[in-house]
């Protein structure tokens, strides 16, 4: 037979109005009382059926929910990656432009210094 805590977990999915009767039947069945064997067996099997109908569906729904949340998170991460790539490209472009301006400034300064030296 099942451990009591596992049976209680199964029983939690069973309609509330039937739980106490199911507990009594299960206890009698577990203790070996064969009076009304098939009635007891069908009640116990009905408890398993209620559990099987509800718990796996809840697990499926939780899995689908988690999958949807992970997909949304993946999309958000992709957007962040794209933004970082754009930012890196902008920084690279600014660095290249700054380097060009510095070289042009150095060239002009060199030219001005050369003219100044020529005048002196």
Biopython code that builds the backbone (N, CA, C, O; Angstrom):
import numpy as np
from Bio.PDB.StructureBuilder import StructureBuilder

atoms = [
    (1, "UNK", "N", (0.839, -1.191, 0.000)),
    (1, "UNK", "CA", (0.000, 0.000, 0.000)),
    (1, "UNK", "C", (0.879, 1.248, 0.000)),
    (1, "UNK", "O", (2.089, 1.175, 0.214)),
    (2, "UNK", "N", (0.259, 2.370, -0.240)),
    (2, "UNK", "CA", (0.972, 3.646, -0.287)),
    (2, "UNK", "C", (1.320, 4.134, 1.111)),
    (2, "UNK", "O", (0.674, 3.760, 2.090)),
    (3, "UNK", "N", (2.328, 4.958, 1.193)),
    (3, "UNK", "CA", (2.613, 5.639, 2.450)),
    (3, "UNK", "C", (1.476, 6.620, 2.705)),
    (3, "UNK", "O", (0.858, 7.119, 1.765)),
    (4, "UNK", "N", (1.204, 6.894, 3.965)),
    (4, "UNK", "CA", (0.074, 7.757, 4.327)),
    (4, "UNK", "C", (0.202, 9.146, 3.721)),
    (4, "UNK", "O", (-0.793, 9.701, 3.254)),
    (5, "UNK", "N", (1.400, 9.723, 3.715)),
    (5, "UNK", "CA", (1.567, 11.074, 3.182)),
    (5, "UNK", "C", (1.338, 11.116, 1.672)),
    (5, "UNK", "O", (0.806, 12.101, 1.161)),
    (6, "UNK", "N", (1.727, 10.076, 0.957)),
    (6, "UNK", "CA", (1.478, 10.020, -0.481)),
    (6, "UNK", "C", (-0.015, 9.875, -0.752)),
    (6, "UNK", "O", (-0.554, 10.505, -1.661)),
    (7, "UNK", "N", (-0.685, 9.031, 0.054)),
    (7, "UNK", "CA", (-2.125, 8.884, -0.108)),
    (7, "UNK", "C", (-2.829, 10.213, 0.147)),
    (7, "UNK", "O", (-3.765, 10.561, -0.573)),
    (8, "UNK", "N", (-2.394, 10.959, 1.158)),
    (8, "UNK", "CA", (-3.005, 12.256, 1.457)),
    (8, "UNK", "C", (-2.775, 13.238, 0.306)),
    (8, "UNK", "O", (-3.647, 14.052, 0.004)),
    (9, "UNK", "N", (-1.618, 13.163, -0.329)),
    (9, "UNK", "CA", (-1.347, 14.017, -1.493)),
    (9, "UNK", "C", (-2.298, 13.668, -2.636)),
    (9, "UNK", "O", (-2.840, 14.555, -3.295)),
    (10, "UNK", "N", (-2.492, 12.386, -2.862)),
    (10, "UNK", "CA", (-3.443, 11.952, -3.885)),
    (10, "UNK", "C", (-4.852, 12.390, -3.510)),
    (10, "UNK", "O", (-5.610, 12.867, -4.353)),
    (11, "UNK", "N", (-5.187, 12.226, -2.262)),
    (11, "UNK", "CA", (-6.528, 12.532, -1.781)),
    (11, "UNK", "C", (-6.849, 14.020, -1.867)),
    (11, "UNK", "O", (-8.017, 14.394, -1.972)),
    (12, "UNK", "N", (-5.843, 14.861, -1.824)),
    (12, "UNK", "CA", (-6.051, 16.315, -1.884)),
    (12, "UNK", "C", (-6.713, 16.736, -3.197)),
    (12, "UNK", "O", (-7.356, 17.784, -3.252)),
    (13, "UNK", "N", (-6.567, 15.942, -4.244)),
    (13, "UNK", "CA", (-7.193, 16.276, -5.528)),
    (13, "UNK", "C", (-8.605, 15.731, -5.637)),
    (13, "UNK", "O", (-9.318, 16.032, -6.594)),
    (14, "UNK", "N", (-9.006, 14.941, -4.672)),
    (14, "UNK", "CA", (-10.317, 14.291, -4.680)),
    (14, "UNK", "C", (-11.363, 15.281, -4.172)),
    (14, "UNK", "O", (-11.034, 16.130, -3.343)),
    (15, "UNK", "N", (-12.603, 15.204, -4.634)),
    (15, "UNK", "CA", (-13.642, 16.127, -4.145)),
    (15, "UNK", "C", (-13.744, 16.105, -2.629)),
    (15, "UNK", "O", (-13.743, 15.038, -2.015)),
    (16, "UNK", "N", (-13.831, 17.276, -2.032)),
    (16, "UNK", "CA", (-13.801, 17.418, -0.571)),
    (16, "UNK", "C", (-14.888, 16.598, 0.120)),
    (16, "UNK", "O", (-14.655, 16.020, 1.181)),
    (17, "UNK", "N", (-16.061, 16.550, -0.478)),
    (17, "UNK", "CA", (-17.159, 15.842, 0.181)),
    (17, "UNK", "C", (-16.962, 14.326, 0.211)),
    (17, "UNK", "O", (-17.658, 13.631, 0.952)),
    (18, "UNK", "N", (-16.035, 13.810, -0.575)),
    (18, "UNK", "CA", (-15.800, 12.365, -0.625)),
    (18, "UNK", "C", (-14.537, 11.933, 0.129)),
    (18, "UNK", "O", (-14.281, 10.737, 0.270)),
    (19, "UNK", "N", (-13.767, 12.873, 0.602)),
    (19, "UNK", "CA", (-12.450, 12.549, 1.177)),
    (19, "UNK", "C", (-12.520, 11.679, 2.429)),
    (19, "UNK", "O", (-11.756, 10.723, 2.560)),
    (20, "UNK", "N", (-13.423, 11.997, 3.343)),
    (20, "UNK", "CA", (-13.464, 11.247, 4.594)),
    (20, "UNK", "C", (-13.858, 9.796, 4.344)),
    (20, "UNK", "O", (-13.260, 8.881, 4.912)),
    (21, "UNK", "N", (-14.853, 9.585, 3.505)),
    (21, "UNK", "CA", (-15.246, 8.227, 3.151)),
    (21, "UNK", "C", (-14.081, 7.502, 2.478)),
    (21, "UNK", "O", (-13.823, 6.332, 2.761)),
    (22, "UNK", "N", (-13.390, 8.194, 1.599)),
    (22, "UNK", "CA", (-12.249, 7.591, 0.908)),
    (22, "UNK", "C", (-11.153, 7.204, 1.896)),
    (22, "UNK", "O", (-10.541, 6.145, 1.760)),
    (23, "UNK", "N", (-10.902, 8.055, 2.888)),
    (23, "UNK", "CA", (-9.906, 7.741, 3.922)),
    (23, "UNK", "C", (-10.280, 6.452, 4.656)),
    (23, "UNK", "O", (-9.442, 5.575, 4.863)),
    (24, "UNK", "N", (-11.559, 6.352, 5.045)),
    (24, "UNK", "CA", (-12.021, 5.168, 5.776)),
    (24, "UNK", "C", (-11.885, 3.915, 4.918)),
    (24, "UNK", "O", (-11.411, 2.880, 5.385)),
    (25, "UNK", "N", (-12.303, 4.019, 3.670)),
    (25, "UNK", "CA", (-12.226, 2.868, 2.764)),
    (25, "UNK", "C", (-10.775, 2.468, 2.547)),
    (25, "UNK", "O", (-10.437, 1.285, 2.574)),
    (26, "UNK", "N", (-9.926, 3.456, 2.334)),
    (26, "UNK", "CA", (-8.513, 3.173, 2.107)),
    (26, "UNK", "C", (-7.902, 2.490, 3.328)),
    (26, "UNK", "O", (-7.143, 1.530, 3.201)),
    (27, "UNK", "N", (-8.242, 2.997, 4.506)),
    (27, "UNK", "CA", (-7.712, 2.393, 5.742)),
    (27, "UNK", "C", (-8.166, 0.945, 5.868)),
    (27, "UNK", "O", (-7.362, 0.066, 6.180)),
    (28, "UNK", "N", (-9.436, 0.696, 5.631)),
    (28, "UNK", "CA", (-9.936, -0.681, 5.715)),
    (28, "UNK", "C", (-9.271, -1.557, 4.663)),
    (28, "UNK", "O", (-8.914, -2.705, 4.930)),
    (29, "UNK", "N", (-9.110, -1.008, 3.475)),
    (29, "UNK", "CA", (-8.486, -1.753, 2.386)),
    (29, "UNK", "C", (-7.026, -2.057, 2.735)),
    (29, "UNK", "O", (-6.539, -3.163, 2.500)),
    (30, "UNK", "N", (-6.340, -1.064, 3.297)),
    (30, "UNK", "CA", (-4.929, -1.230, 3.661)),
    (30, "UNK", "C", (-4.759, -2.233, 4.798)),
    (30, "UNK", "O", (-3.744, -2.924, 4.878)),
    (31, "UNK", "N", (-5.748, -2.308, 5.667)),
    (31, "UNK", "CA", (-5.665, -3.225, 6.808)),
    (31, "UNK", "C", (-6.110, -4.635, 6.459)),
    (31, "UNK", "O", (-6.064, -5.525, 7.307)),
    (32, "UNK", "N", (-6.536, -4.848, 5.234)),
    (32, "UNK", "CA", (-6.856, -6.191, 4.789)),
    (32, "UNK", "C", (-8.308, -6.590, 4.930)),
    (32, "UNK", "O", (-8.626, -7.765, 4.747)),
    (33, "UNK", "N", (-9.213, -5.664, 5.250)),
    (33, "UNK", "CA", (-10.636, -5.971, 5.340)),
    (33, "UNK", "C", (-11.175, -6.166, 3.928)),
    (33, "UNK", "O", (-11.220, -5.213, 3.150)),
    (34, "UNK", "N", (-11.587, -7.392, 3.583)),
    (34, "UNK", "CA", (-12.026, -7.680, 2.223)),
    (34, "UNK", "C", (-13.536, -7.555, 2.038)),
    (34, "UNK", "O", (-14.054, -7.902, 0.976)),
    (35, "UNK", "N", (-14.249, -7.068, 3.047)),
    (35, "UNK", "CA", (-15.681, -6.842, 2.912)),
    (35, "UNK", "C", (-15.880, -5.750, 1.860)),
    (35, "UNK", "O", (-15.209, -4.719, 1.891)),
    (36, "UNK", "N", (-16.773, -5.978, 0.966)),
    (36, "UNK", "CA", (-17.043, -5.028, -0.116)),
    (36, "UNK", "C", (-15.745, -4.665, -0.849)),
    (36, "UNK", "O", (-15.459, -3.491, -1.085)),
    (37, "UNK", "N", (-14.993, -5.664, -1.194)),
    (37, "UNK", "CA", (-13.688, -5.488, -1.822)),
    (37, "UNK", "C", (-13.758, -4.612, -3.063)),
    (37, "UNK", "O", (-12.980, -3.669, -3.204)),
    (38, "UNK", "N", (-14.676, -4.914, -3.951)),
    (38, "UNK", "CA", (-14.718, -4.166, -5.211)),
    (38, "UNK", "C", (-15.164, -2.718, -5.015)),
    (38, "UNK", "O", (-14.670, -1.824, -5.702)),
    (39, "UNK", "N", (-16.084, -2.478, -4.096)),
    (39, "UNK", "CA", (-16.488, -1.100, -3.800)),
    (39, "UNK", "C", (-15.290, -0.315, -3.292)),
    (39, "UNK", "O", (-15.042, 0.813, -3.718)),
    (40, "UNK", "N", (-14.559, -0.923, -2.382)),
    (40, "UNK", "CA", (-13.373, -0.263, -1.838)),
    (40, "UNK", "C", (-12.329, -0.030, -2.936)),
    (40, "UNK", "O", (-11.729, 1.040, -3.030)),
    (41, "UNK", "N", (-12.136, -1.044, -3.746)),
    (41, "UNK", "CA", (-11.152, -0.930, -4.817)),
    (41, "UNK", "C", (-11.523, 0.184, -5.780)),
    (41, "UNK", "O", (-10.662, 0.968, -6.181)),
    (42, "UNK", "N", (-12.796, 0.264, -6.157)),
    (42, "UNK", "CA", (-13.221, 1.310, -7.098)),
    (42, "UNK", "C", (-13.068, 2.707, -6.513)),
    (42, "UNK", "O", (-12.720, 3.648, -7.226)),
    (43, "UNK", "N", (-13.327, 2.841, -5.223)),
    (43, "UNK", "CA", (-13.136, 4.164, -4.604)),
    (43, "UNK", "C", (-11.656, 4.544, -4.625)),
    (43, "UNK", "O", (-11.304, 5.676, -4.959)),
    (44, "UNK", "N", (-10.801, 3.599, -4.270)),
    (44, "UNK", "CA", (-9.358, 3.880, -4.289)),
    (44, "UNK", "C", (-8.902, 4.213, -5.716)),
    (44, "UNK", "O", (-8.135, 5.153, -5.926)),
    (45, "UNK", "N", (-9.376, 3.442, -6.679)),
    (45, "UNK", "CA", (-9.018, 3.721, -8.074)),
    (45, "UNK", "C", (-9.563, 5.064, -8.539)),
    (45, "UNK", "O", (-8.921, 5.753, -9.332)),
    (46, "UNK", "N", (-10.734, 5.438, -8.055)),
    (46, "UNK", "CA", (-11.312, 6.736, -8.392)),
    (46, "UNK", "C", (-10.443, 7.867, -7.852)),
    (46, "UNK", "O", (-10.284, 8.901, -8.501)),
    (47, "UNK", "N", (-9.882, 7.666, -6.660)),
    (47, "UNK", "CA", (-8.967, 8.670, -6.097)),
    (47, "UNK", "C", (-7.758, 8.834, -7.013)),
    (47, "UNK", "O", (-7.363, 9.960, -7.317)),
    (48, "UNK", "N", (-7.175, 7.739, -7.448)),
    (48, "UNK", "CA", (-6.033, 7.807, -8.370)),
    (48, "UNK", "C", (-6.415, 8.532, -9.659)),
    (48, "UNK", "O", (-5.642, 9.335, -10.182)),
    (49, "UNK", "N", (-7.618, 8.241, -10.167)),
    (49, "UNK", "CA", (-8.070, 8.875, -11.412)),
    (49, "UNK", "C", (-8.196, 10.385, -11.251)),
    (49, "UNK", "O", (-7.781, 11.143, -12.128)),
    (50, "UNK", "N", (-8.772, 10.827, -10.123)),
    (50, "UNK", "CA", (-8.871, 12.271, -9.893)),
    (50, "UNK", "C", (-7.489, 12.907, -9.811)),
    (50, "UNK", "O", (-7.269, 13.996, -10.342)),
    (51, "UNK", "N", (-6.574, 12.239, -9.157)),
    (51, "UNK", "CA", (-5.203, 12.745, -9.059)),
    (51, "UNK", "C", (-4.580, 12.840, -10.451)),
    (51, "UNK", "O", (-3.974, 13.853, -10.800)),
    (52, "UNK", "N", (-4.732, 11.791, -11.230)),
    (52, "UNK", "CA", (-4.126, 11.743, -12.562)),
    (52, "UNK", "C", (-4.730, 12.790, -13.492)),
    (52, "UNK", "O", (-4.043, 13.287, -14.384)),
    (53, "UNK", "N", (-5.998, 13.133, -13.300)),
    (53, "UNK", "CA", (-6.636, 14.146, -14.139)),
    (53, "UNK", "C", (-6.138, 15.544, -13.818)),
    (53, "UNK", "O", (-5.996, 16.370, -14.720)),
    (54, "UNK", "N", (-5.875, 15.821, -12.564)),
    (54, "UNK", "CA", (-5.591, 17.194, -12.151)),
    (54, "UNK", "C", (-4.105, 17.518, -12.038)),
    (54, "UNK", "O", (-3.660, 18.551, -12.539)),
    (55, "UNK", "N", (-3.349, 16.667, -11.401)),
    (55, "UNK", "CA", (-1.948, 16.993, -11.138)),
    (55, "UNK", "C", (-1.109, 17.073, -12.421)),
    (55, "UNK", "O", (-0.397, 18.060, -12.608)),
    (56, "UNK", "N", (-1.166, 16.080, -13.306)),
    (56, "UNK", "CA", (-0.369, 16.215, -14.533)),
    (56, "UNK", "C", (-0.752, 17.447, -15.347)),
    (56, "UNK", "O", (0.118, 18.080, -15.945)),
    (57, "UNK", "N", (-2.038, 17.799, -15.383)),
    (57, "UNK", "CA", (-2.454, 18.998, -16.111)),
    (57, "UNK", "C", (-1.843, 20.241, -15.478)),
    (57, "UNK", "O", (-1.414, 21.155, -16.182)),
    (58, "UNK", "N", (-1.804, 20.276, -14.155)),
    (58, "UNK", "CA", (-1.187, 21.416, -13.462)),
    (58, "UNK", "C", (0.298, 21.503, -13.785)),
    (58, "UNK", "O", (0.839, 22.596, -13.954)),
    (59, "UNK", "N", (0.952, 20.354, -13.871)),
    (59, "UNK", "CA", (2.382, 20.336, -14.219)),
    (59, "UNK", "C", (2.577, 20.825, -15.655)),
    (59, "UNK", "O", (3.499, 21.593, -15.928)),
    (60, "UNK", "N", (1.724, 20.389, -16.560)),
    (60, "UNK", "CA", (1.808, 20.824, -17.961)),
    (60, "UNK", "C", (1.611, 22.333, -18.055)),
    (60, "UNK", "O", (2.353, 23.019, -18.758)),
    (61, "UNK", "N", (0.611, 22.845, -17.346)),
    (61, "UNK", "CA", (0.354, 24.286, -17.369)),
    (61, "UNK", "C", (1.526, 25.070, -16.789)),
    (61, "UNK", "O", (1.901, 26.112, -17.326)),
    (62, "UNK", "N", (2.100, 24.579, -15.706)),
    (62, "UNK", "CA", (3.258, 25.253, -15.108)),
    (62, "UNK", "C", (4.436, 25.234, -16.074)),
    (62, "UNK", "O", (5.162, 26.221, -16.193)),
    (63, "UNK", "N", (4.627, 24.109, -16.765)),
    (63, "UNK", "CA", (5.710, 24.002, -17.733)),
    (63, "UNK", "C", (5.504, 24.977, -18.891)),
    (63, "UNK", "O", (6.451, 25.631, -19.328)),
    (64, "UNK", "N", (4.275, 25.075, -19.384)),
    (64, "UNK", "CA", (3.982, 26.002, -20.473)),
    (64, "UNK", "C", (4.205, 27.441, -20.034)),
    (64, "UNK", "O", (4.735, 28.255, -20.790)),
    (65, "UNK", "N", (3.803, 27.744, -18.821)),
    (65, "UNK", "CA", (3.996, 29.091, -18.285)),
    (65, "UNK", "C", (5.484, 29.414, -18.166)),
    (65, "UNK", "O", (5.925, 30.497, -18.548)),
    (66, "UNK", "N", (6.245, 28.472, -17.636)),
    (66, "UNK", "CA", (7.695, 28.671, -17.505)),
    (66, "UNK", "C", (8.339, 28.824, -18.877)),
    (66, "UNK", "O", (9.226, 29.658, -19.058)),
    (67, "UNK", "N", (7.898, 28.026, -19.839)),
    (67, "UNK", "CA", (8.439, 28.108, -21.198)),
    (67, "UNK", "C", (8.156, 29.488, -21.805)),
    (67, "UNK", "O", (9.034, 30.081, -22.432)),
    (68, "UNK", "N", (6.941, 29.992, -21.621)),
    (68, "UNK", "CA", (6.581, 31.312, -22.143)),
    (68, "UNK", "C", (7.423, 32.408, -21.492)),
    (68, "UNK", "O", (7.883, 33.333, -22.163)),
    (69, "UNK", "N", (7.618, 32.293, -20.183)),
    (69, "UNK", "CA", (8.430, 33.299, -19.483)),
    (69, "UNK", "C", (9.880, 33.245, -19.941)),
    (69, "UNK", "O", (10.519, 34.286, -20.096)),
    (70, "UNK", "N", (10.407, 32.039, -20.160)),
    (70, "UNK", "CA", (11.790, 31.915, -20.646)),
    (70, "UNK", "C", (11.924, 32.472, -22.061)),
    (70, "UNK", "O", (12.938, 33.090, -22.385)),
    (71, "UNK", "N", (10.920, 32.262, -22.903)),
    (71, "UNK", "CA", (10.957, 32.804, -24.264)),
    (71, "UNK", "C", (10.952, 34.330, -24.217)),
    (71, "UNK", "O", (11.686, 34.980, -24.962)),
    (72, "UNK", "N", (10.118, 34.903, -23.335)),
    (72, "UNK", "CA", (10.069, 36.356, -23.186)),
    (72, "UNK", "C", (11.418, 36.884, -22.684)),
    (72, "UNK", "O", (11.922, 37.892, -23.180)),
    (73, "UNK", "N", (11.989, 36.201, -21.708)),
    (73, "UNK", "CA", (13.295, 36.596, -21.177)),
    (73, "UNK", "C", (14.372, 36.518, -22.251)),
    (73, "UNK", "O", (15.226, 37.399, -22.343)),
    (74, "UNK", "N", (14.331, 35.450, -23.072)),
    (74, "UNK", "CA", (15.299, 35.303, -24.159)),
    (74, "UNK", "C", (15.169, 36.465, -25.145)),
    (74, "UNK", "O", (16.177, 36.988, -25.620)),
    (75, "UNK", "N", (13.930, 36.873, -25.458)),
    (75, "UNK", "CA", (13.710, 38.004, -26.357)),
    (75, "UNK", "C", (14.262, 39.296, -25.769)),
    (75, "UNK", "O", (14.876, 40.097, -26.474)),
    (76, "UNK", "N", (14.041, 39.490, -24.477)),
    (76, "UNK", "CA", (14.560, 40.689, -23.816)),
    (76, "UNK", "C", (16.091, 40.699, -23.822)),
    (76, "UNK", "O", (16.709, 41.742, -24.036)),
    (77, "UNK", "N", (16.689, 39.546, -23.590)),
    (77, "UNK", "CA", (18.156, 39.457, -23.621)),
    (77, "UNK", "C", (18.671, 39.765, -25.025)),
    (77, "UNK", "O", (19.677, 40.458, -25.180)),
    (78, "UNK", "N", (17.987, 39.252, -26.045)),
    (78, "UNK", "CA", (18.387, 39.546, -27.425)),
    (78, "UNK", "C", (18.314, 41.035, -27.725)),
    (78, "UNK", "O", (19.180, 41.573, -28.415)),
    (79, "UNK", "N", (17.283, 41.709, -27.207)),
    (79, "UNK", "CA", (17.180, 43.157, -27.392)),
    (79, "UNK", "C", (18.343, 43.879, -26.708)),
    (79, "UNK", "O", (18.907, 44.825, -27.257)),
    (80, "UNK", "N", (18.694, 43.423, -25.505)),
    (80, "UNK", "CA", (19.837, 44.023, -24.803)),
    (80, "UNK", "C", (21.138, 43.801, -25.571)),
    (80, "UNK", "O", (21.974, 44.702, -25.648)),
    (81, "UNK", "N", (21.314, 42.617, -26.135)),
    (81, "UNK", "CA", (22.515, 42.316, -26.912)),
    (81, "UNK", "C", (22.587, 43.231, -28.132)),
    (81, "UNK", "O", (23.650, 43.760, -28.456)),
    (82, "UNK", "N", (21.454, 43.413, -28.805)),
    (82, "UNK", "CA", (21.431, 44.298, -29.966)),
    (82, "UNK", "C", (21.770, 45.731, -29.584)),
    (82, "UNK", "O", (22.510, 46.413, -30.292)),
    (83, "UNK", "N", (21.217, 46.186, -28.449)),
    (83, "UNK", "CA", (21.513, 47.546, -27.983)),
    (83, "UNK", "C", (22.997, 47.690, -27.650)),
    (83, "UNK", "O", (23.607, 48.711, -27.967)),
    (84, "UNK", "N", (23.581, 46.670, -27.009)),
    (84, "UNK", "CA", (25.006, 46.717, -26.691)),
    (84, "UNK", "C", (25.858, 46.717, -27.963)),
    (84, "UNK", "O", (26.862, 47.425, -28.046)),
    (85, "UNK", "N", (25.451, 45.921, -28.947)),
    (85, "UNK", "CA", (26.190, 45.905, -30.218)),
    (85, "UNK", "C", (26.154, 47.275, -30.888)),
    (85, "UNK", "O", (27.167, 47.742, -31.408)),
    (86, "UNK", "N", (24.979, 47.924, -30.875)),
    (86, "UNK", "CA", (24.858, 49.272, -31.455)),
    (86, "UNK", "C", (25.751, 50.249, -30.706)),
    (86, "UNK", "O", (26.446, 51.070, -31.305)),
    (87, "UNK", "N", (25.716, 50.142, -29.384)),
    (87, "UNK", "CA", (26.517, 51.051, -28.556)),
    (87, "UNK", "C", (28.006, 50.842, -28.835)),
    (87, "UNK", "O", (28.757, 51.808, -28.969)),
    (88, "UNK", "N", (28.425, 49.595, -28.920)),
    (88, "UNK", "CA", (29.829, 49.315, -29.215)),
    (88, "UNK", "C", (30.216, 49.867, -30.580)),
    (88, "UNK", "O", (31.308, 50.412, -30.744)),
    (89, "UNK", "N", (29.326, 49.728, -31.564)),
    (89, "UNK", "CA", (29.593, 50.256, -32.895)),
    (89, "UNK", "C", (29.706, 51.774, -32.853)),
    (89, "UNK", "O", (30.594, 52.350, -33.482)),
    (90, "UNK", "N", (28.801, 52.430, -32.106)),
    (90, "UNK", "CA", (28.861, 53.885, -31.975)),
    (90, "UNK", "C", (30.156, 54.320, -31.300)),
    (90, "UNK", "O", (30.783, 55.292, -31.720)),
    (91, "UNK", "N", (30.551, 53.608, -30.263)),
    (91, "UNK", "CA", (31.806, 53.948, -29.568)),
    (91, "UNK", "C", (32.981, 53.775, -30.521)),
    (91, "UNK", "O", (33.876, 54.619, -30.566)),
    (92, "UNK", "N", (32.980, 52.687, -31.280)),
    (92, "UNK", "CA", (34.063, 52.448, -32.243)),
    (92, "UNK", "C", (34.098, 53.551, -33.287)),
    (92, "UNK", "O", (35.166, 54.071, -33.609)),
    (93, "UNK", "N", (32.924, 53.913, -33.821)),
    (93, "UNK", "CA", (32.867, 54.980, -34.827)),
    (93, "UNK", "C", (33.354, 56.304, -34.252)),
    (93, "UNK", "O", (34.090, 57.034, -34.916)),
    (94, "UNK", "N", (32.949, 56.620, -33.024)),
    (94, "UNK", "CA", (33.402, 57.863, -32.391)),
    (94, "UNK", "C", (34.906, 57.824, -32.156)),
    (94, "UNK", "O", (35.588, 58.832, -32.340)),
    (95, "UNK", "N", (35.422, 56.683, -31.756)),
    (95, "UNK", "CA", (36.869, 56.567, -31.529)),
    (95, "UNK", "C", (37.626, 56.773, -32.828)),
    (95, "UNK", "O", (38.651, 57.454, -32.841)),
    (96, "UNK", "N", (37.144, 56.200, -33.917)),
    (96, "UNK", "CA", (37.801, 56.368, -35.217)),
    (96, "UNK", "C", (37.741, 57.819, -35.660)),
    (96, "UNK", "O", (38.731, 58.363, -36.149)),
    (97, "UNK", "N", (36.580, 58.450, -35.490)),
    (97, "UNK", "CA", (36.433, 59.858, -35.880)),
    (97, "UNK", "C", (37.330, 60.745, -35.021)),
    (97, "UNK", "O", (37.963, 61.669, -35.532)),
    (98, "UNK", "N", (37.387, 60.469, -33.719)),
    (98, "UNK", "CA", (38.259, 61.241, -32.822)),
    (98, "UNK", "C", (39.720, 61.076, -33.230)),
    (98, "UNK", "O", (40.484, 62.041, -33.234)),
    (99, "UNK", "N", (40.102, 59.846, -33.574)),
    (99, "UNK", "CA", (41.469, 59.590, -34.020)),
    (99, "UNK", "C", (41.774, 60.382, -35.294)),
    (99, "UNK", "O", (42.854, 60.962, -35.411)),
    (100, "UNK", "N", (40.849, 60.416, -36.241)),
    (100, "UNK", "CA", (41.037, 61.181, -37.478)),
    (100, "UNK", "C", (41.208, 62.661, -37.172)),
    (100, "UNK", "O", (42.094, 63.314, -37.723)),
    (101, "UNK", "N", (40.356, 63.195, -36.289)),
    (101, "UNK", "CA", (40.447, 64.609, -35.928)),
    (101, "UNK", "C", (41.771, 64.926, -35.239)),
    (101, "UNK", "O", (42.373, 65.969, -35.494)),
    (102, "UNK", "N", (42.226, 64.017, -34.359)),
    (102, "UNK", "CA", (43.508, 64.218, -33.679)),
    (102, "UNK", "C", (44.658, 64.242, -34.681)),
    (102, "UNK", "O", (45.544, 65.091, -34.591)),
    (103, "UNK", "N", (44.646, 63.322, -35.624)),
    (103, "UNK", "CA", (45.710, 63.287, -36.648)),
    (103, "UNK", "C", (45.690, 64.553, -37.516)),
    (103, "UNK", "O", (46.736, 65.111, -37.847)),
    (104, "UNK", "N", (44.476, 64.992, -37.877)),
    (104, "UNK", "CA", (44.369, 66.222, -38.680)),
    (104, "UNK", "C", (44.879, 67.419, -37.880)),
    (104, "UNK", "O", (45.576, 68.280, -38.418)),
    (105, "UNK", "N", (44.529, 67.469, -36.593)),
    (105, "UNK", "CA", (44.989, 68.555, -35.727)),
    (105, "UNK", "C", (46.506, 68.523, -35.581)),
    (105, "UNK", "O", (47.158, 69.566, -35.638)),
    (106, "UNK", "N", (47.075, 67.319, -35.392)),
    (106, "UNK", "CA", (48.531, 67.190, -35.282)),
    (106, "UNK", "C", (49.210, 67.650, -36.573)),
    (106, "UNK", "O", (50.245, 68.316, -36.538)),
    (107, "UNK", "N", (48.617, 67.288, -37.704)),
    (107, "UNK", "CA", (49.202, 67.690, -38.992)),
    (107, "UNK", "C", (49.173, 69.205, -39.133)),
    (107, "UNK", "O", (50.157, 69.803, -39.568)),
    (108, "UNK", "N", (48.047, 69.839, -38.766)),
    (108, "UNK", "CA", (47.955, 71.305, -38.853)),
    (108, "UNK", "C", (48.928, 71.970, -37.897)),
    (108, "UNK", "O", (49.575, 72.959, -38.243)),
    (109, "UNK", "N", (49.029, 71.416, -36.679)),
    (109, "UNK", "CA", (49.967, 71.976, -35.704)),
    (109, "UNK", "C", (51.397, 71.879, -36.227)),
    (109, "UNK", "O", (52.182, 72.818, -36.092)),
    (110, "UNK", "N", (51.726, 70.739, -36.824)),
    (110, "UNK", "CA", (53.070, 70.557, -37.386)),
    (110, "UNK", "C", (53.310, 71.570, -38.501)),
    (110, "UNK", "O", (54.390, 72.150, -38.607)),
    (111, "UNK", "N", (52.294, 71.771, -39.326)),
    (111, "UNK", "CA", (52.404, 72.745, -40.430)),
    (111, "UNK", "C", (52.573, 74.160, -39.895)),
    (111, "UNK", "O", (53.407, 74.913, -40.399)),
    (112, "UNK", "N", (51.796, 74.534, -38.883)),
    (112, "UNK", "CA", (51.875, 75.876, -38.291)),
    (112, "UNK", "C", (53.244, 76.064, -37.640)),
    (112, "UNK", "O", (53.850, 77.127, -37.776)),
    (113, "UNK", "N", (53.737, 75.043, -36.934)),
    (113, "UNK", "CA", (55.052, 75.148, -36.297)),
    (113, "UNK", "C", (56.139, 75.304, -37.360)),
    (113, "UNK", "O", (57.077, 76.083, -37.186)),
    (114, "UNK", "N", (56.009, 74.562, -38.458)),
    (114, "UNK", "CA", (56.988, 74.665, -39.539)),
    (114, "UNK", "C", (56.970, 76.062, -40.121)),
    (114, "UNK", "O", (58.039, 76.613, -40.385)),
    (115, "UNK", "N", (55.808, 76.667, -40.335)),
    (115, "UNK", "CA", (55.707, 78.031, -40.872)),
    (115, "UNK", "C", (56.290, 79.030, -39.870)),
    (115, "UNK", "O", (56.999, 79.963, -40.244)),
    (116, "UNK", "N", (55.979, 78.817, -38.610)),
    (116, "UNK", "CA", (56.468, 79.701, -37.563)),
    (116, "UNK", "C", (58.003, 79.652, -37.503)),
    (116, "UNK", "O", (58.659, 80.684, -37.356)),
    (117, "UNK", "N", (58.573, 78.421, -37.621)),
    (117, "UNK", "CA", (60.024, 78.276, -37.613)),
    (117, "UNK", "C", (60.644, 78.933, -38.845)),
    (117, "UNK", "O", (61.735, 79.501, -38.784)),
    (118, "UNK", "N", (59.925, 78.843, -39.961)),
    (118, "UNK", "CA", (60.441, 79.446, -41.198)),
    (118, "UNK", "C", (60.461, 80.963, -41.083)),
    (118, "UNK", "O", (61.358, 81.605, -41.628)),
    (119, "UNK", "N", (59.498, 81.547, -40.389)),
    (119, "UNK", "CA", (59.435, 83.000, -40.230)),
    (119, "UNK", "C", (60.531, 83.447, -39.287)),
    (119, "UNK", "O", (61.080, 84.531, -39.486)),
    (120, "UNK", "N", (60.864, 82.712, -38.318)),
    (120, "UNK", "CA", (61.886, 83.105, -37.349)),
    (120, "UNK", "C", (63.217, 82.884, -37.948)),
    (120, "UNK", "O", (64.234, 83.148, -37.307)),
]
sb = StructureBuilder()
sb.init_structure("model")
sb.init_model(0)
sb.init_chain("A")
sb.init_seg("    ")
for serial, (resi, resn, name, xyz) in enumerate(atoms, 1):
    if name == "N":
        sb.init_residue(resn, " ", resi, " ")
    sb.init_atom(name, np.array(xyz, "f"), 0.0, 1.0, " ", f" {name:<3s}", serial, name[0])
structure = sb.get_structure()
